[in-house]
Amino acid sequence: KLGLLRLRGSTSIPAADGGFGYLQDWVWWTGLITMGIGEASNFAAYAFAPAALVTPLGALSILVSAVLAPKFLNEKLNILGKIGCMLCILGSSIIVIHAPKEDDKKTGNLETLNQVMKSKSCLALQGTSMIGIKFLQFHRASLWEKNVAVYIFICSSIGSLSVICCKGLSLCIRESMSSQERSVLNKQFFLFLIPLVICIVVQMNYLNKALDSFSSNLVNPVLYIFFTSFVILASSILFQEL
């Protein structure tokens, strides 16, 4: 967000209008790298815990953003925003307390995950996400400038698919380390890596557009709610984690 604010008033096209001038700003890259470090930790967690347990723990980022935004971005949080942050933390705590344990028969091995990826429920989930994204893109002129939920819906739906790819990558690495055959990593690693990279690029593109158009104190809580809901929904459909 701070990197996007630095570009305002310059000759660069804003991210909200489809510009990519932020790619030349070191502050933006610093934020992206630190975000990547945090996501790498999540990536490791997906190999040993259900996605429905790992994702809600991101509620801490809402609290950190609410504390730092007034100081660095001059974005004040009103009483309703503070109540919303507390509700996010409370809700995520309840989910974590009652989250299921990892079941190797469902998601703990690559063979089962491959069957899930080929199932009708997985194809239906991907198809529904694509239809929703295309619908919002078709009505972009009337919706995009007024509602942050449009950007966040696309970002979160793509993000939920990236979580599935992270699950597959982490299982590939875990099984290759525990198995004497290293071919497991070579065969299926890139089948999850390539879609993951595409999802991350699309997700970051729409997240930057949202941050460039709306306050971070609005974007972060809405993103957390949508993203967590989508991941839990996808996990319950594909992996029966709930």
Backbone as CSV, one residue per row, in Angstrom:
resi,resn,N_x,N_y,N_z,CA_x,CA_y,CA_z,C_x,C_y,C_z
1,LYS,0.825,-1.197,0.000,0.000,0.000,0.000,0.866,1.256,0.000
2,LEU,1.905,1.281,0.822,2.790,2.440,0.882,3.506,2.653,-0.445
3,GLY,3.894,1.565,-1.095,4.516,1.683,-2.404,3.565,2.242,-3.440
4,LEU,2.294,1.863,-3.375,1.299,2.394,-4.306,1.049,3.869,-4.059
5,LEU,1.056,4.279,-2.800,0.864,5.694,-2.479,2.022,6.538,-2.985
6,ARG,3.223,5.997,-2.993,4.391,6.736,-3.465,4.301,7.068,-4.949
7,LEU,3.532,6.278,-5.698,3.424,6.490,-7.143,2.371,7.520,-7.519
8,ARG,1.521,7.883,-6.575,0.481,8.863,-6.873,1.109,10.233,-7.109
9,GLY,0.661,10.885,-8.150,1.233,12.167,-8.525,2.362,12.049,-9.527
10,SER,2.810,10.827,-9.797,3.854,10.611,-10.796,3.210,10.365,-12.156
11,THR,4.042,10.131,-13.151,3.541,9.894,-14.510,3.103,8.451,-14.729
12,SER,3.322,7.597,-13.740,2.960,6.184,-13.880,1.449,6.000,-13.843
13,ILE,0.962,5.036,-14.609,-0.463,4.715,-14.607,-0.799,4.009,-13.301
14,PRO,-1.846,4.439,-12.581,-2.199,3.799,-11.302,-2.534,2.321,-11.486
15,ALA,-2.314,1.555,-10.438,-2.622,0.124,-10.492,-4.105,-0.113,-10.712
16,ALA,-4.945,0.786,-10.180,-6.391,0.644,-10.351,-6.810,0.760,-11.806
17,ASP,-5.990,1.451,-12.618,-6.289,1.623,-14.040,-5.525,0.640,-14.914
18,GLY,-4.905,-0.342,-14.285,-4.188,-1.357,-15.047,-2.705,-1.115,-15.197
19,GLY,-2.155,-0.116,-14.497,-0.736,0.180,-14.593,0.111,-0.753,-13.739
20,PHE,1.390,-0.834,-14.084,2.325,-1.688,-13.342,3.570,-0.911,-12.931
21,GLY,3.404,0.393,-12.699,4.530,1.211,-12.289,5.100,0.818,-10.943
22,TYR,4.288,0.164,-10.115,4.764,-0.247,-8.795,5.876,-1.291,-8.869
23,LEU,6.028,-1.925,-10.031,7.089,-2.915,-10.184,8.476,-2.281,-10.143
24,GLN,8.540,-0.954,-10.302,9.815,-0.249,-10.266,10.071,0.422,-8.922
25,ASP,9.208,0.199,-7.945,9.336,0.837,-6.638,9.893,-0.161,-5.628
26,TRP,10.982,0.204,-4.950,11.634,-0.713,-4.021,10.795,-0.953,-2.770
27,VAL,9.973,0.017,-2.380,9.117,-0.167,-1.207,8.090,-1.263,-1.474
28,TRP,7.521,-1.249,-2.670,6.544,-2.278,-3.031,7.201,-3.655,-3.034
29,TRP,8.407,-3.745,-3.570,9.112,-5.024,-3.600,9.466,-5.502,-2.196
30,THR,9.793,-4.556,-1.307,10.069,-4.927,0.083,8.839,-5.556,0.728
31,GLY,7.680,-4.933,0.487,6.438,-5.491,1.011,6.124,-6.846,0.420
32,LEU,6.388,-7.005,-0.879,6.116,-8.288,-1.534,7.020,-9.388,-0.984
33,ILE,8.286,-9.062,-0.749,9.226,-10.060,-0.232,8.843,-10.486,1.183
34,THR,8.506,-9.513,2.030,8.101,-9.864,3.397,6.810,-10.671,3.392
35,MET,5.910,-10.338,2.475,4.687,-11.131,2.342,5.020,-12.547,1.886
36,GLY,5.990,-12.659,0.984,6.399,-13.972,0.507,6.988,-14.836,1.607
37,ILE,7.721,-14.207,2.530,8.282,-14.956,3.658,7.164,-15.532,4.526
38,GLY,6.148,-14.708,4.764,5.013,-15.188,5.549,4.254,-16.295,4.850
39,GLU,4.070,-16.152,3.531,3.357,-17.182,2.783,4.169,-18.472,2.707
40,ALA,5.494,-18.357,2.722,6.329,-19.562,2.732,6.109,-20.364,4.008
41,SER,5.901,-19.664,5.107,5.593,-20.351,6.365,4.243,-21.055,6.276
42,ASN,3.259,-20.373,5.664,1.961,-21.018,5.446,2.107,-22.248,4.561
43,PHE,2.960,-22.122,3.539,3.194,-23.228,2.617,3.675,-24.467,3.361
44,ALA,4.594,-24.273,4.298,5.099,-25.397,5.084,4.012,-25.978,5.977
45,ALA,3.135,-25.111,6.478,2.082,-25.578,7.385,1.053,-26.445,6.666
46,TYR,0.818,-26.176,5.367,-0.185,-26.940,4.626,0.178,-28.416,4.506
47,ALA,1.463,-28.744,4.667,1.884,-30.144,4.558,1.532,-30.948,5.797
48,PHE,1.276,-30.269,6.907,1.079,-30.981,8.169,-0.252,-30.672,8.852
49,ALA,-1.033,-29.749,8.303,-2.296,-29.373,8.940,-3.336,-29.073,7.874
50,PRO,-4.617,-29.241,8.191,-5.679,-28.927,7.233,-5.675,-27.450,6.866
51,ALA,-6.053,-27.146,5.627,-6.110,-25.753,5.186,-7.120,-24.959,5.997
52,ALA,-8.184,-25.626,6.460,-9.203,-24.956,7.269,-8.669,-24.530,8.628
53,LEU,-7.545,-25.090,9.043,-6.907,-24.694,10.299,-5.849,-23.620,10.072
54,VAL,-5.090,-23.733,8.987,-3.989,-22.799,8.735,-4.494,-21.419,8.330
55,THR,-5.458,-21.369,7.426,-5.900,-20.095,6.868,-6.493,-19.133,7.892
56,PRO,-7.367,-19.559,8.802,-7.933,-18.598,9.767,-6.906,-17.927,10.666
57,LEU,-5.725,-18.514,10.806,-4.698,-17.909,11.652,-4.186,-16.592,11.079
58,GLY,-4.552,-16.304,9.836,-4.184,-15.024,9.233,-4.896,-13.841,9.851
59,ALA,-5.762,-14.090,10.827,-6.455,-12.987,11.506,-5.476,-12.044,12.188
60,LEU,-4.297,-12.541,12.517,-3.296,-11.684,13.152,-2.879,-10.550,12.227
61,SER,-2.902,-10.798,10.912,-2.536,-9.746,9.961,-3.530,-8.595,9.990
62,ILE,-4.793,-8.890,10.293,-5.800,-7.833,10.404,-5.462,-6.913,11.561
63,LEU,-5.086,-7.498,12.678,-4.748,-6.708,13.859,-3.501,-5.861,13.619
64,VAL,-2.486,-6.456,12.986,-1.253,-5.715,12.711,-1.517,-4.561,11.750
65,SER,-2.318,-4.807,10.711,-2.643,-3.752,9.751,-3.415,-2.620,10.406
66,ALA,-4.341,-2.960,11.293,-5.132,-1.938,11.973,-4.269,-1.063,12.873
67,VAL,-3.205,-1.642,13.433,-2.319,-0.884,14.322,-1.341,-0.021,13.530
68,LEU,-0.808,-0.545,12.425,0.224,0.159,11.672,-0.321,1.153,10.654
69,ALA,-1.542,0.920,10.145,-2.098,1.797,9.117,-2.213,3.252,9.559
70,PRO,-2.684,3.565,10.769,-2.747,4.979,11.173,-1.384,5.657,11.220
71,LYS,-0.344,4.917,11.511,0.985,5.508,11.651,1.671,5.722,10.313
72,PHE,1.583,4.746,9.410,2.323,4.808,8.158,1.475,5.260,6.969
73,LEU,0.167,5.050,7.022,-0.698,5.365,5.885,-1.697,6.474,6.177
74,ASN,-1.725,6.946,7.417,-2.685,7.987,7.834,-4.129,7.548,7.608
75,GLU,-4.385,6.277,7.834,-5.737,5.731,7.698,-6.264,5.381,9.086
76,LYS,-7.227,6.136,9.544,-7.765,5.930,10.885,-8.870,4.878,10.860
77,LEU,-8.939,4.117,11.921,-9.936,3.053,12.051,-10.994,3.495,13.051
78,ASN,-12.259,3.541,12.603,-13.334,3.975,13.498,-13.750,2.837,14.425
79,ILE,-14.721,3.110,15.268,-15.140,2.139,16.278,-15.717,0.879,15.648
80,LEU,-16.446,1.052,14.532,-17.001,-0.121,13.858,-15.891,-0.996,13.276
81,GLY,-14.846,-0.350,12.762,-13.721,-1.113,12.244,-13.009,-1.893,13.325
82,LYS,-12.865,-1.280,14.506,-12.222,-1.970,15.622,-13.055,-3.165,16.082
83,ILE,-14.377,-2.969,16.117,-15.253,-4.087,16.488,-15.149,-5.212,15.458
84,GLY,-15.082,-4.825,14.180,-14.949,-5.827,13.126,-13.669,-6.632,13.247
85,CYS,-12.561,-5.958,13.590,-11.284,-6.664,13.776,-11.375,-7.666,14.920
86,MET,-12.015,-7.253,16.001,-12.159,-8.150,17.144,-13.033,-9.351,16.797
87,LEU,-14.079,-9.115,15.996,-14.947,-10.222,15.588,-14.203,-11.199,14.675
88,CYS,-13.338,-10.663,13.803,-12.535,-11.534,12.940,-11.639,-12.444,13.767
89,ILE,-10.993,-11.858,14.774,-10.106,-12.639,15.633,-10.896,-13.666,16.440
90,LEU,-12.060,-13.248,16.949,-12.898,-14.166,17.717,-13.381,-15.324,16.855
91,GLY,-13.854,-14.998,15.651,-14.339,-16.047,14.758,-13.251,-17.018,14.346
92,SER,-12.063,-16.491,14.030,-10.962,-17.372,13.646,-10.524,-18.254,14.806
93,SER,-10.579,-17.718,16.018,-10.213,-18.517,17.195,-11.168,-19.691,17.375
94,ILE,-12.455,-19.439,17.155,-13.448,-20.512,17.272,-13.208,-21.590,16.218
95,ILE,-12.886,-21.153,14.985,-12.624,-22.113,13.913,-11.402,-22.962,14.234
96,VAL,-10.350,-22.316,14.735,-9.116,-23.039,15.049,-9.345,-24.053,16.169
97,ILE,-10.115,-23.657,17.183,-10.374,-24.553,18.313,-11.115,-25.807,17.869
98,HIS,-12.058,-25.633,16.947,-12.891,-26.758,16.518,-12.448,-27.333,15.168
99,ALA,-11.273,-26.946,14.689,-10.795,-27.444,13.396,-10.467,-28.929,13.488
100,PRO,-10.676,-29.668,12.409,-10.384,-31.110,12.423,-8.891,-31.375,12.331
101,LYS,-8.504,-32.567,12.705,-7.119,-32.978,12.572,-6.868,-33.479,11.152
102,GLU,-5.598,-33.452,10.764,-5.224,-33.926,9.435,-5.488,-35.421,9.318
103,ASP,-6.186,-35.799,8.241,-6.499,-37.205,7.990,-5.720,-37.662,6.763
104,ASP,-4.743,-38.539,6.966,-3.921,-38.998,5.855,-4.723,-39.735,4.794
105,LYS,-5.846,-40.323,5.177,-6.655,-41.052,4.209,-7.340,-40.107,3.228
106,LYS,-7.518,-38.838,3.640,-8.225,-37.884,2.788,-7.269,-36.966,2.031
107,THR,-6.303,-36.378,2.729,-5.449,-35.371,2.100,-3.979,-35.571,2.396
108,GLY,-3.612,-36.645,3.086,-2.237,-36.763,3.543,-1.290,-37.436,2.578
109,ASN,-1.739,-37.774,1.353,-0.834,-38.384,0.395,-1.201,-37.929,-1.003
110,LEU,-0.243,-38.037,-1.907,-0.426,-37.528,-3.265,-1.449,-38.330,-4.053
111,GLU,-1.514,-39.627,-3.816,-2.467,-40.459,-4.553,-3.898,-40.001,-4.306
112,THR,-4.220,-39.743,-3.052,-5.559,-39.261,-2.723,-5.793,-37.870,-3.284
113,LEU,-4.777,-37.010,-3.203,-4.921,-35.651,-3.720,-5.131,-35.650,-5.226
114,ASN,-4.447,-36.532,-5.947,-4.634,-36.627,-7.394,-6.059,-37.048,-7.742
115,GLN,-6.630,-37.952,-6.959,-8.013,-38.356,-7.186,-8.970,-37.197,-6.937
116,VAL,-8.653,-36.404,-5.909,-9.490,-35.244,-5.602,-9.435,-34.228,-6.735
117,MET,-8.239,-33.990,-7.287,-8.082,-33.001,-8.351,-8.837,-33.397,-9.616
118,LYS,-9.054,-34.696,-9.819,-9.766,-35.173,-11.001,-11.258,-35.369,-10.752
119,SER,-11.708,-35.132,-9.544,-13.105,-35.378,-9.194,-14.022,-34.311,-9.782
120,LYS,-15.312,-34.634,-9.858,-16.301,-33.694,-10.381,-16.445,-32.474,-9.478
121,SER,-16.301,-32.676,-8.178,-16.448,-31.554,-7.252,-15.350,-30.519,-7.457
122,CYS,-14.129,-30.979,-7.742,-13.023,-30.054,-7.986,-13.233,-29.293,-9.288
123,LEU,-13.653,-30.000,-10.329,-13.917,-29.342,-11.607,-15.070,-28.356,-11.488
124,ALA,-16.096,-28.723,-10.713,-17.227,-27.819,-10.510,-16.799,-26.570,-9.746
125,LEU,-15.924,-26.738,-8.760,-15.429,-25.597,-7.993,-14.635,-24.645,-8.875
126,GLN,-13.761,-25.185,-9.706,-12.979,-24.349,-10.603,-13.869,-23.656,-11.628
127,GLY,-14.838,-24.397,-12.167,-15.741,-23.805,-13.143,-16.584,-22.690,-12.561
128,THR,-17.086,-22.888,-11.346,-17.884,-21.851,-10.687,-17.059,-20.595,-10.441
129,SER,-15.814,-20.771,-10.030,-14.930,-19.622,-9.798,-14.698,-18.852,-11.090
130,MET,-14.447,-19.557,-12.187,-14.200,-18.894,-13.457,-15.441,-18.158,-13.956
131,ILE,-16.611,-18.755,-13.775,-17.852,-18.097,-14.201,-18.077,-16.816,-13.405
132,GLY,-17.855,-16.882,-12.088,-18.011,-15.694,-11.256,-17.050,-14.593,-11.644
133,ILE,-15.806,-14.949,-11.944,-14.812,-13.950,-12.345,-15.181,-13.316,-13.680
134,LYS,-15.592,-14.128,-14.645,-15.973,-13.599,-15.953,-17.193,-12.686,-15.849
135,PHE,-18.131,-13.031,-14.976,-19.317,-12.193,-14.788,-18.923,-10.819,-14.261
136,LEU,-18.024,-10.782,-13.274,-17.591,-9.511,-12.704,-16.776,-8.707,-13.709
137,GLN,-15.975,-9.379,-14.518,-15.211,-8.667,-15.536,-16.119,-8.080,-16.606
138,PHE,-17.205,-8.757,-16.904,-18.147,-8.263,-17.911,-18.875,-7.018,-17.423
139,HIS,-19.140,-6.940,-16.110,-19.845,-5.802,-15.529,-18.891,-4.856,-14.804
140,ARG,-17.667,-4.803,-15.229,-16.653,-4.023,-14.530,-16.959,-2.528,-14.517
141,ALA,-17.559,-2.011,-15.588,-17.795,-0.569,-15.664,-18.738,-0.080,-14.575
142,SER,-19.719,-0.881,-14.198,-20.727,-0.442,-13.228,-20.418,-0.864,-11.796
143,LEU,-19.489,-1.788,-11.600,-19.261,-2.332,-10.262,-17.895,-2.015,-9.681
144,TRP,-16.868,-1.994,-10.497,-15.505,-2.024,-9.991,-15.119,-0.780,-9.211
145,GLU,-15.549,0.392,-9.658,-15.113,1.629,-9.014,-15.820,1.879,-7.692
146,LYS,-16.922,1.192,-7.424,-17.731,1.487,-6.247,-17.607,0.443,-5.142
147,ASN,-17.243,-0.762,-5.468,-17.332,-1.857,-4.498,-16.010,-2.611,-4.408
148,VAL,-15.422,-2.615,-3.216,-14.165,-3.327,-3.010,-14.361,-4.835,-3.089
149,ALA,-15.589,-5.297,-2.855,-15.860,-6.734,-2.858,-15.620,-7.356,-4.230
150,VAL,-15.713,-6.556,-5.293,-15.491,-7.086,-6.635,-14.041,-7.533,-6.790
151,TYR,-13.110,-6.657,-6.410,-11.696,-7.016,-6.474,-11.393,-8.193,-5.552
152,ILE,-11.938,-8.134,-4.340,-11.623,-9.138,-3.337,-12.205,-10.498,-3.707
153,PHE,-13.371,-10.515,-4.347,-13.965,-11.785,-4.768,-13.038,-12.503,-5.739
154,ILE,-12.532,-11.769,-6.725,-11.626,-12.370,-7.697,-10.335,-12.818,-7.021
155,CYS,-9.795,-11.945,-6.182,-8.549,-12.257,-5.478,-8.707,-13.489,-4.586
156,SER,-9.823,-13.588,-3.894,-10.031,-14.684,-2.948,-10.345,-15.998,-3.651
157,SER,-11.137,-15.935,-4.716,-11.464,-17.164,-5.434,-10.225,-17.764,-6.083
158,ILE,-9.381,-16.911,-6.657,-8.113,-17.393,-7.205,-7.204,-17.876,-6.086
159,GLY,-7.234,-17.158,-4.959,-6.403,-17.542,-3.825,-6.763,-18.897,-3.258
160,SER,-8.045,-19.232,-3.253,-8.454,-20.544,-2.744,-7.917,-21.668,-3.621
161,LEU,-7.825,-21.411,-4.930,-7.230,-22.408,-5.824,-5.729,-22.528,-5.582
162,SER,-5.093,-21.403,-5.254,-3.656,-21.446,-4.972,-3.362,-22.251,-3.709
163,VAL,-4.286,-22.238,-2.749,-4.104,-23.028,-1.529,-4.084,-24.519,-1.860
164,ILE,-4.945,-24.935,-2.783,-4.959,-26.335,-3.204,-3.629,-26.705,-3.849
165,CYS,-3.100,-25.793,-4.676,-1.796,-26.038,-5.297,-0.694,-26.107,-4.244
166,CYS,-0.764,-25.231,-3.239,0.215,-25.266,-2.143,0.149,-26.591,-1.401
167,LYS,-1.059,-27.083,-1.221,-1.240,-28.375,-0.559,-0.542,-29.476,-1.349
168,GLY,-0.721,-29.443,-2.674,-0.082,-30.440,-3.514,1.430,-30.324,-3.517
169,LEU,1.950,-29.099,-3.604,3.396,-28.897,-3.593,4.022,-29.372,-2.290
170,SER,3.386,-29.014,-1.188,3.929,-29.403,0.112,3.933,-30.920,0.281
171,LEU,2.889,-31.583,-0.232,2.851,-33.047,-0.161,3.909,-33.672,-1.066
172,CYS,4.151,-33.046,-2.238,5.207,-33.539,-3.128,6.563,-33.502,-2.433
173,ILE,6.844,-32.383,-1.793,8.131,-32.230,-1.109,8.232,-33.189,0.070
174,ARG,7.134,-33.309,0.828,7.161,-34.179,2.004,7.363,-35.633,1.615
175,GLU,6.669,-36.085,0.567,6.798,-37.483,0.166,8.141,-37.759,-0.497
176,SER,8.684,-36.768,-1.223,9.989,-36.968,-1.853,11.099,-37.049,-0.816
177,MET,10.939,-36.347,0.298,11.942,-36.384,1.365,11.864,-37.675,2.173
178,SER,10.667,-38.226,2.276,10.501,-39.451,3.060,10.651,-40.712,2.226
179,SER,10.637,-40.555,0.912,10.737,-41.715,0.027,12.126,-41.788,-0.593
180,GLN,12.546,-42.989,-0.910,13.836,-43.171,-1.560,13.773,-42.791,-3.029
181,GLU,12.580,-42.790,-3.602,12.417,-42.439,-5.004,12.198,-40.937,-5.121
182,ARG,13.123,-40.258,-5.787,13.022,-38.816,-5.967,12.158,-38.443,-7.168
183,SER,11.661,-39.461,-7.897,10.858,-39.186,-9.085,9.514,-38.586,-8.737
184,VAL,9.068,-38.759,-7.490,7.778,-38.197,-7.077,7.782,-36.693,-7.246
185,LEU,8.910,-36.065,-6.861,9.018,-34.618,-6.963,9.072,-34.174,-8.415
186,ASN,9.791,-34.914,-9.257,9.971,-34.519,-10.643,8.686,-34.638,-11.448
187,LYS,7.871,-35.641,-11.161,6.680,-35.891,-11.962,5.562,-34.902,-11.679
188,GLN,5.267,-34.656,-10.437,4.072,-33.906,-10.087,4.349,-32.520,-9.517
189,PHE,5.606,-32.222,-9.249,5.933,-30.937,-8.640,5.492,-29.779,-9.523
190,PHE,5.829,-29.856,-10.824,5.519,-28.752,-11.725,4.043,-28.705,-12.098
191,LEU,3.331,-29.818,-11.927,1.894,-29.808,-12.188,1.156,-28.926,-11.185
192,PHE,1.725,-28.762,-10.009,1.159,-27.860,-9.009,1.850,-26.501,-9.009
193,LEU,3.140,-26.473,-9.384,3.896,-25.221,-9.323,3.427,-24.212,-10.363
194,ILE,3.222,-24.654,-11.599,2.838,-23.727,-12.671,1.484,-23.073,-12.398
195,PRO,0.423,-23.836,-12.055,-0.848,-23.169,-11.704,-0.716,-22.258,-10.491
196,LEU,0.145,-22.626,-9.535,0.330,-21.790,-8.348,0.911,-20.435,-8.724
197,VAL,1.912,-20.425,-9.600,2.521,-19.160,-10.027,1.498,-18.288,-10.746
198,ILE,0.690,-18.905,-11.614,-0.338,-18.149,-12.337,-1.354,-17.555,-11.367
199,CYS,-1.784,-18.346,-10.392,-2.758,-17.863,-9.403,-2.196,-16.709,-8.583
200,ILE,-0.924,-16.807,-8.203,-0.311,-15.753,-7.398,-0.214,-14.457,-8.188
201,VAL,0.173,-14.543,-9.459,0.288,-13.341,-10.294,-1.064,-12.655,-10.444
202,VAL,-2.104,-13.424,-10.751,-3.447,-12.850,-10.897,-3.939,-12.285,-9.572
203,GLN,-3.703,-13.014,-8.497,-4.144,-12.579,-7.175,-3.483,-11.268,-6.775
204,MET,-2.180,-11.142,-6.973,-1.467,-9.919,-6.616,-1.894,-8.749,-7.490
205,ASN,-2.227,-9.012,-8.739,-2.676,-7.952,-9.638,-3.957,-7.301,-9.124
206,TYR,-4.937,-8.124,-8.761,-6.209,-7.578,-8.279,-6.088,-7.033,-6.861
207,LEU,-5.186,-7.586,-6.061,-4.975,-7.044,-4.723,-4.378,-5.647,-4.795
208,ASN,-3.446,-5.429,-5.714,-2.871,-4.096,-5.890,-3.908,-3.100,-6.389
209,LYS,-4.805,-3.553,-7.252,-5.876,-2.672,-7.718,-6.792,-2.272,-6.571
210,ALA,-7.098,-3.232,-5.706,-7.960,-2.931,-4.565,-7.287,-1.961,-3.600
211,LEU,-6.005,-2.183,-3.314,-5.286,-1.307,-2.391,-5.099,0.089,-2.962
212,ASP,-4.985,0.186,-4.276,-4.818,1.493,-4.912,-6.119,2.279,-4.942
213,SER,-7.251,1.592,-4.832,-8.557,2.253,-4.929,-9.225,2.465,-3.582
214,PHE,-8.884,1.637,-2.582,-9.576,1.695,-1.297,-8.561,1.671,-0.156
215,SER,-9.030,2.024,1.030,-8.197,2.037,2.227,-7.769,0.619,2.601
216,SER,-6.543,0.491,3.090,-6.060,-0.827,3.510,-6.851,-1.363,4.696
217,ASN,-7.376,-0.460,5.533,-8.205,-0.888,6.663,-9.535,-1.472,6.204
218,LEU,-9.911,-1.203,4.969,-11.107,-1.805,4.385,-10.753,-3.065,3.610
219,VAL,-9.661,-3.006,2.857,-9.284,-4.124,1.997,-8.886,-5.355,2.807
220,ASN,-8.037,-5.167,3.820,-7.504,-6.314,4.567,-8.574,-7.136,5.286
221,PRO,-9.501,-6.514,6.033,-10.539,-7.337,6.681,-11.449,-8.047,5.690
222,VAL,-11.835,-7.333,4.614,-12.711,-7.955,3.614,-11.983,-9.095,2.918
223,LEU,-10.702,-8.887,2.624,-9.908,-9.947,2.002,-9.798,-11.154,2.921
224,TYR,-9.575,-10.909,4.187,-9.450,-12.015,5.139,-10.746,-12.825,5.205
225,ILE,-11.880,-12.134,5.274,-13.168,-12.818,5.385,-13.459,-13.635,4.128
226,PHE,-13.293,-13.012,2.960,-13.571,-13.708,1.705,-12.601,-14.870,1.503
227,PHE,-11.311,-14.607,1.709,-10.302,-15.626,1.454,-10.473,-16.822,2.385
228,THR,-10.678,-16.545,3.669,-10.870,-17.633,4.627,-12.126,-18.435,4.310
229,SER,-13.201,-17.741,3.957,-14.460,-18.423,3.623,-14.297,-19.302,2.394
230,PHE,-13.606,-18.786,1.377,-13.418,-19.548,0.148,-12.540,-20.769,0.388
231,VAL,-11.487,-20.606,1.192,-10.593,-21.732,1.467,-11.313,-22.810,2.267
232,ILE,-12.072,-22.407,3.276,-12.821,-23.378,4.079,-13.861,-24.089,3.223
233,LEU,-14.529,-23.338,2.332,-15.513,-23.945,1.436,-14.846,-24.952,0.507
234,ALA,-13.723,-24.559,-0.090,-13.016,-25.470,-0.992,-12.500,-26.698,-0.250
235,SER,-11.993,-26.507,0.958,-11.476,-27.631,1.744,-12.584,-28.602,2.134
236,SER,-13.750,-28.047,2.483,-14.863,-28.911,2.877,-15.413,-29.695,1.688
237,ILE,-15.383,-29.080,0.497,-15.892,-29.760,-0.692,-14.911,-30.817,-1.188
238,LEU,-13.638,-30.458,-1.250,-12.646,-31.344,-1.847,-12.072,-32.353,-0.865
239,PHE,-11.809,-31.902,0.367,-11.099,-32.751,1.314,-11.939,-33.206,2.496
240,GLN,-13.204,-32.764,2.556,-14.083,-33.094,3.682,-13.405,-32.792,5.020
241,GLU,-12.799,-31.583,5.114,-12.069,-31.219,6.324,-12.985,-30.704,7.428
242,LEU,-14.234,-30.421,7.113,-15.163,-29.935,8.138,-16.301,-30.925,8.327
